[in-house]
Each structure stands twice: as C-alpha cells, then as structure tokens.
Amino acid sequence: MSRLLTFVAAAALSLSAGGGVAFAQDFRDLARQDLRKAHDELAANHPAPAISGQPSQAFRAWLDAGLQESMGLANRVNSGDSHAYLLRYYAGGFRDSNIQVDPTFEGMGPYFGISWPGFTTGWRGGQYVVTYVKPGTRGAPRVGDVVVECNAVPIEDFAREKLDRWEGNLETEAGRVTSAPYLMWNRNNPFVAGVPSQCSFQSGRGRPRDLQIRPVPVAAGDLEAAYRATVYMPPATPLAIESVNGRPWVHVHSFADSAGWPAFNAAVEAQVATLRGPQGFVLDMRAARGSGENSSTARGYGLANRIWTPEFTVSRQPAAGDITYRSTQGNRDWYAAALGRMEADPQFVEEAFPVIEQTREIVAAYDAAIAAGQAIFTLAGRPAVPDTGVANPVQGPVIVLVDAGCSGGCLDTLDLLTKLPNVRLVGSTTATDSIFVEPTVLRLPSNYSDLSYGHKAWTSRPRPNNQPYTPEQGLTWTGNPTDETAVRAWVGTLFQ
C-alpha cells in the first residue's frame, strides 16, 4: 500500500562511497582534508550551481567563503568531537538541512556537557527564557526569567556566536528551539565560549538584574533532565497507538527503519475501523525525524494510505513537477550504482519495479546530457492525478500535532496530510528543508565523517525552499512543550 515516490529514485538505497583511509591522528590535518573534500564534492556535483534563484545564490555565497572561514579555524581542532564541530559548522553555513556532515562514530548526543551553571534556557516567544533550575542551585535566576545579555554582549549576539551553525540554524524557529538549552552549557566546543561568567535577567516588567554565573560539575542525569524539561523528546517507543479520552492517539515520532514499522503498520491496519470513526483521532508527529534505507517519505505516505486508502489520497498527493539534474559523471555514477543495487534485490524488483524503470530512464538521460555537453537536464515527475470522487473513508476530525522536531520525511508527509479534508495542523513551527533532495552520502577521507547532500533540485516543489509548516492562530501551543498532561488536555479541546 506504500506510495512509490516517482521523484525519489530509491533515496532509499543511498550508501556511502568509500573515501581514503586516514592513518595519521592529527585532527587538524584531518579536518582540513575533510573540509577540502566536502567543498570539492559539493562544487563538482551539487545541483545548486545549475539553477537560478535564492537557493543557488545562498549556496554559492558560502561554498568558497565558508571553506576559507572554516580552514581558518582548523588549528583549534584537537579531538574527534572538535573535528565534528568544525565540519558541522561548514555544512551548517549553507542553511540547507539536506547538506550535513555527520560523525561516523558515536557523538556527544543531546545531553552532553562538561559543565553548566545549574540552570537551562529555552526559546519561548522569541526570547531566551530560563526553563529549568536544578534544585539547590545557589544564585540562580528563576524559571521564567528572560536572558537579556551575557558577558556584556546582547543575548542575540551571544547566542549567534555560541550556537549558530555549531548547534543549529538560528535562521529558523526550529533551530532556535532545539539549540536553546546549550546557551549556558559548556559542550566542550573549543571554537566558542563555555559557561558565561555574567548574565543579566529580567523578571516580568522589572529592571534587569546581573548575576555572576559559576560553572558547576555535571552529575549523572543533570543535563538530560534539564533538556527534557525544555524541549519535547519522543518516548522510547516512537511508533504506537493508544487511547486518550476515548480517542485514538497515533504516535509517529520517527521515520527511521529501526523504529519498528512492520509491527506498527500491522497495528494501524488492525485498528483502521476505529481510526476512521466519527470520534476522530490525533496523529502525533512531534520530533518525527530520522531516515533509513527506505524512503522516509514513503513511510509517511504508506501510513496515510493505510488510513485514508490510496484511492482517496492519490489525487491529493503533491505533483512532482519538474526535477532538475546536474549533468556530472559523479551524479550519473551514483544513479548507476543505485540501479545496480535495485536490480540485484529480488524483493525490490517485485515491489518497486516502476522505480527501477524510472531510474533506468534517469541514467539514460545522464548519458545523453553528458555526451551532448549539457550542464543540466530536466525531467518531468509524476503529474497531478484528477479527483475521481472517491469518498473520504475517515468520518471524524483529525488533529496532526507537530513541533520543531518534525523534519525530513515528516515535512513531506505534511505536504499530503494538510491537503486532506477535516485535518488540522496544530502545535508549533516545524523544521525546514531545501528543494535539493534525495541524498548522496560520501565517506570523507578521515573516515570520521560522512557528507550527505541532495543531488537533484525539485525546482517546482509547491512548498518553497526552507519553508516550515506553522499552525494557524488558535492552533498554536504556547505553553510548556514538555508538559504532556497540559498538551493532551489542550488537544482534547480542539475536538469540541
């Protein structure tokens, strides 16, 4: 029942291409080597230079300038973690969530820090606000206090220096939300300040007051408790269905292959009659991130098809429109390798032969364009399908709950869900993604990092480049995102 995304030629099967093995452990040299390789790969094969408009301009503006800036910092790389930070900084400068450099080793994780001041901040209503104070912390601000400045620097400037591109994209609401807890922590990033020495806080309309900030040791569980009190984190079981106040609550907090999709899909099919009932249901997609060998978009569309049926959703699926490809040998070879893996997989041949046929057409188009000396070529994706008048099988209202953690395949799924009748999007602003889609994954020379980037341009995508989903006024949650009891009570009122 899964929808075959004809414009995703087995994004599914992206595997790392091997880079040179690094033997020396001078992390400065490894960082320089990886930065140059990432730059050269993006310059040679990324589709941005082949199109016009703002997405291309942003890419071009950072490609060389960002390399020079990052190279200037390489002397401060002294560990695997600092190597990861610098590569993340370069990738983050493109302002494209589909360009990433991820460590191949187990990284620090969201709860890592070597010291902190005993309190944490969150991004609330356009301000950095104290969200958690460890019991017994002396001289700490109060929960709800607004941070005005730190180290005599206005807090906006301080935050950009410490967090932007290192921990998240501060040009986006989602990047602000997920990185805000790190404003006061020392994450052992040698390129930025650790715990500030002095900050100014404002309570209500009172005058700001200065406080001396003292780092304190991190006890087990401290930072996890602080982060979880600030940013919504998904439950241990990311895919599940439960009943809340007599109404199904469908949890989809991950698009990773390892999330348990076969069992979850079976549960959805077993309970589909209830999901389609007049009482309606909640589809909770907060923190729905992750990807796998199979298209994360197909996961979301497969869920929608199970609930609404493919016959009903097909006319509401976004048309793929035109897809622009950059005619390089590297991109051609990626598709040829992907095609070989598809054809060698009997299950894939049986279940997704149309994708194989389309990939064959793409490889042939690459060969023709390269032979003709064409820099780019454009192929038409799946056209819009006319509405055949199939009745909506879902009788009741549907609430789709999202937050800053909804990214990647979650956004693609919202492209469909928001076009279905009686569906309301609620919660808070989602993450963003670019029009450069379908990942190439490349192992960088150090073997410590993988570069991934979208290798084709969906120039006709209905949702603009880096455009999030934001719930309408009245459907936005303004309370504590981690107060699950309050969130569920509020969602319940939306069915009344």
Secondary structure, DSSP 8 states (H G I E B T S, - for coil): -----TTSS-GGG---B---------HHHHHHHHHHHHHHHHHHH-SGGGS-SHHHHHHHHHHHHHHHHHHTTGGG--SHHHHHHHHHHHHHTT--TT-EEEESS----TT--SBB-SEEEEEETTEEEEEEE-TT-TT---TT-EEEEETTEEHHHHHHHHHBTTTB-TTSHHHHHHHGGGGS-B---TTS--S-SEEEEE-TTS--EEEE---B---TTHHHHHHHTTS----SS-EEEEEETTEEEEEE-B--GGGTHHHHHHHHHHTHHHHTSTT-EEEE-TT-B---SS-HHHHHHHHHHHHH-HHHHGGGS----EEEEE--HHHHHHHHHHHHHHHT-HHHHHH-HHHHHHHHHHHHHHHHHHHHT-SEEEEE------------S--S-EEEEE-TT--THHHHHHHHHTTSTTEEEEES------SEEEEEEEE-TTSSEEEEEEEEE-TT-SS-TT------TTSB--S-TT-HHHHHHHHHHTT-
